[in-house]
Amino acid sequence: MATLTNEQIEAKKQQLKQLAAEAEQLKNELVEASAWPLDDDDLDQATGGIFHISAPPTKGPPIA
């Protein structure tokens, strides 16, 4: 595990706070543009259209 000085920890906390604020601002802009939340079709297109196939049912008693 990495050892950080108190100054490094504080700098990372500040950086995280800044990035969280930027992410929130981006999300708000997407909400205003009616583009948030992203729907599954948009996400599939962004990832190359990964399909989710369920496995066939197994034999045996149902799980309660």
C-alpha positions, 0 to 999 in steps of 0.5 A: 500500500502506498504511503502518503504524506499529510500534504499529499493526502490533502492535495488528493482530497482537494483534487477529488473534491474538484473532480466531483464538482466537475462531474456534477456540473457535466451531469447537470448540463446533460440533464438540462439537455434531456440527455441524462440518464443515458438509456441502455441503447445509448450505452450499448452503442458506446460499448459496441453493443454487448448482448446479455444472454441469460443461461438456460434454466437448470434442472432441479427444485426451484430456489425459494 
